[in-house]
Amino acid sequence: MVLLLMEKAEMLHDHPRKKIRTIRDEFDYPTVIRLRKYARIPYKNIVMSRKNILKRDSHTCMYCGVRDRLTIDHVIPRSRGGDDSWENLVSACTTCNHRKGNRTPREAGMKLRSKPFRPNHIIYLRDFYGNVHESWKPYLYY
């Protein structure tokens, strides 16, 4: 609201039923604003941890889809040169992790449900708020 009042930002979308009221005035409730001048924000990388890997994978086994007894699995085993990276770690149930063992998914005849990736801040924004406001989607998902 301060950025809007100082004319450093402009409102792109407002909430149709909400207002911000003061003693004398009433303002539209902004849901999406745009800065008039670019301000570089130094984002930090999301920390790779067990909790964040499970969050990225929606607390689901990436081999069979089960949602309980989850562990972390190296897609390419460490003994074969696999590293501890976002692209090599997935959530797996204990059954699938044990079945895969010290093999690659191809050697074990198992297929990943989705390719592991380095998450961005949008995923965590969505998870923090439970869902993303409808008016935000055109600006977040491109």
Secondary structure as UniProt FT lines:
FT   HELIX           2..5
FT   TURN            6..7
FT   STRAND          9..21
FT   STRAND          26..35
FT   HELIX           50..56
FT   TURN            57..59
FT   TURN            62..64
FT   STRAND          70..74
FT   HELIX           78..80
FT   TURN            86..88
FT   STRAND          89..93
FT   HELIX           94..100
FT   TURN            101..102
FT   HELIX           105..108
FT   HELIX           121..129
FT   HELIX           134..136
FT   HELIX           137..140
//
